[in-house]
Amino acid sequence: MEETLQLLAFTILIIGINHNLKAQGCVAVRQMGGMNGLSNSSYNLEKGEVQVGANYRYFHSFRHFVGTEEQPQRQELGNAVNIYSHAIDLNLNLTYGLSDCLSAYVTIPYVNNERSQTLTLIKDATSKALTRYSVYAKGIADVRFGLNYWLINPKKVTKGNLSIGAGVKLATGSYTATDDALQTNGTLKNSVMDQAIQPGDGGVGFSIELQGFKAIYKNIYGFASGYYLFNPRESNGSFKSAPKKGLEGYEIYASPDHCR
């Protein structure tokens, strides 16, 4: 019966993850933890034990879209915006005083983000030059903590299981980070950085999580995980540039939901 329950639960998880979903699809999607199997809940932890782990993620965004239409000419013309993100998570899973099925975790991410973009320098009335430059934002990002619960006691099964969880994301990361940005006249101006490289989003969010594994053949296992963050706050009040007439409010950075 337990084997059937495991297979059914894992199948539902896979179907749910591979369902046709529509999301923001923006470089503003931030680091939310590593993608390794059982990233926030070890399977062999017992009551009172502690586990410390780390994840590293490198992310490079360079393709441009307007709606569903890609703009490959941006790469050909050399004016594409490039986002480079380096992120490290310190995952601390605490089970002291909890059962073998229930664990508590805290995730502390550190990010180092770069935005590479182009700007037309105006030297004089007849001289212009396209120049590429980079700006940066780094530091502690948004800390998460929560609980994960294995539906079947790990001591009873080894071939598969499903975990459900819930957590809270704090607004610990800066969402108003600044750097010296190149101006059209060749000078530098300390400015609020683009939302895509801000360490945090400025909102306190609430997450639900699913993760599971299933033995496929002998010592070969399949892993799957799903995560969705609800950010009740609509925007954080920060912005990079002044509003355009008729589009007031659109320049303010959002505190978006996230999924993975």
N, C-alpha and C positions, 0 to 999 in steps of 0.2 A: 504493500500500500504506500509506504514511504517513497519507494523508488518511483512509483507512478506519479505521486504528488510532486516530486522533484522535477521529473521530466515535463509535466504539465506546466509547472511554474516557470521553468526555464524557457519553454516554448512561448508562453505568453510574453515573457520579458523580451525575447528576440523579436517577436512580431511587433510589439509595441515600439521598440527602438527603430525598427526598419519601416515603420508606417510612414506614409507620405506626409511629412510635416513641413510647415512653412514658418520661417523664422526671420529675424532681422537681417541676417546675412551681411553683417557690417564688420569692418575692422575694429569697431568699438567693443567687440566681444572680448571680455577680459579673462585673465587667468583664473581658473576656478579649481585647481587641483589636478594632479596627474591622472593619466588615463589607464594606469596599470590595473590589472585585476585585483579586486579586494583592496582598493587603495586606502580606504578609511576603516577597514574592519578585518583584522587578521582572523584566519579560520582556526588557528591552534592556540589562541589566547585563552587562558583560564581565569577564573575569578582571582582578582588581586594582582594580575600581571600587567606589565607596561610594555608597550612597543613604540619604538621611535623609527621613523622612516623619512626618506627624502625623495622628491621627484624633481626632474629638470625638464623644461619644455622650451623649444626654440620655434618661433613662429615668424614667417615671412609673408607679408601680404603685398602683392604688386599688380593684381589684375583689377581692372576698373569695369564697373557695370552701371548702367542707367536703367533701373528696372530689371528686366531680364536680358537686356541687350549688352553684350560685352563691347568694350571699346579698345580693341587691340592696337589701334593707331596711337594710343598713349605711349606704349612701349616703343613703337617705331619712331615717333617724334622725339622721344627722350624726355617727355615731361610727366611720366607716370610718378605717382606718389608711392614710395616704398615704406612699409612699416616693418621694423625688425624688433622682435620681442624676445627677451631672455627671462625666464621665470624659474625660480626655485621655491619649492614648498617644503616646509618642515612639518611632517604629519606626526602628531603625538596622540596615540590611542591609549586611553586610560580605562581600565576595567576594574580597578580596586573598589571593592564594595558592591560590585554589580555581579550578575550571574554569568555563566559561561556563554549564554546566548546574547547578552546585552553588553555593548561597549560604548564608551564615550570618546570623542575625538576633538582635537583642535588643530586647525590648519593655519599656519602662518606663512603667507607667500611674500617673497621678495622679488621685485621685478626691475629690469633695466631695459627701457624701451627707447627706440630711435625712430624718428620720422625723417625720411629723406625726400626732399621735394625740390622743385625748380622755381626760379623767380627771374623775371626779366629786369635786369639792371639798366637804368636809364642814366647813361654817362653825360649826355648833353642832348640837344634838340635833334641831332641826326645820328646818334650812336646808341645802340641798344645791344645787350648781350644776355643770352639765356644762361643762367648759372644754377648749379645744383648745390644745395647745402643741407646740413642735418641739424636737428634739434633733439634734445633728450629729456626724459623724465624717468626717475628711478626712486626706489625706496620700498618700505613695507606697504603691501597692498591690503585688500580687505580680508580681515581674519574671519574664519568660519569655525563654528563648533556645533556639535550635535550628537545624536544617538543613533546607533544601528542595532537591529535586532534580527538574529537568525531565526527563521520560522521553525526549523527543526534543530534540536540540540546537536551541535557539532560532534559530541562524543558518540552519538548513535549512528551517524552517517558520514561517509568519506567520499562518496561518488557524486554528490551534488547537493546543492542547497540554495536557498534564496533569502536575501536579507532586505529588510525595509528600513528606512531611516528618515529622520527629520532633523533640521538644523536651523541655525540663525547665522546670517552674514552681517558683520558689523561694518560701519563706515569708517574704518581705520586708515584706509589709503587716501592720499591726497587727491583731490579732484580739481585743484586750482594750481597745480605745479607750473612753474614758469621757467623759461630759458631765454637766452639772447637770440632773437630771430633776425635774420638779414632783411633789410628794407630795400626798396627799389632805388634809393639814392646811395646804397652801399654802406650805410650805417647799421648798427645793431640796436635792437630795441627789446628790452626785457618784457616778454608777453606771456599770457596764459597759453599753455600748449593745447594742441588739438585733443579732443576727447579720446581719440584712438590710442594715445600713449599715456593718458593719465593713469596712475597706479590704482585709483579707486573710482567709484561712481557716485559716492556721496549719499547712498541710501542704505537703510537697514532692511535686509531682505530675509525671507523665510523659504527654506528649501525642503523638497521631498526627494528621496533617493531610493533607487532599486539597484541591487547588484546580485549576481548569482554565478554559479559555475555548474558544469555537468561533465562527467566522464564520457568521452566520445568513443575512444578505443584504447584499451590497455592504459598506458600512462599519458595519453593525450586528452587534454581537458579543454573545454570551451568556456570563455568568460564573457560576461556582458554586464554593462552598467548603464544606468540612466539617471539623469539629474535635472531638476528644474527649480529655478530660483524665482520667487515672486518678490518683486520690489514695489511695495505700496507707494513709495514716493515717486511722483511723476518726473520731477526735474530737481537738480541740485542748486540752481541759481547761478552757476558760473557760466561764462561764455568767452569765446575767443575774439569775436569781432562785434562791432556795433550792429544793431538790427537794420535791415533794409526796409524801406518804406513799403507798407502793405504786408510785410512778413514779420511783424513784431512778435517776439516770443519764440520764433523758430531758431534763433541763434543760441538759445539757452540749452545747456547740455542736459540730456535726459538721464534718468536712473533706470535703465531698461531691465526687463526680465532676461534671464539667461537659461539656456538649456544645453545639454550635451548628450 
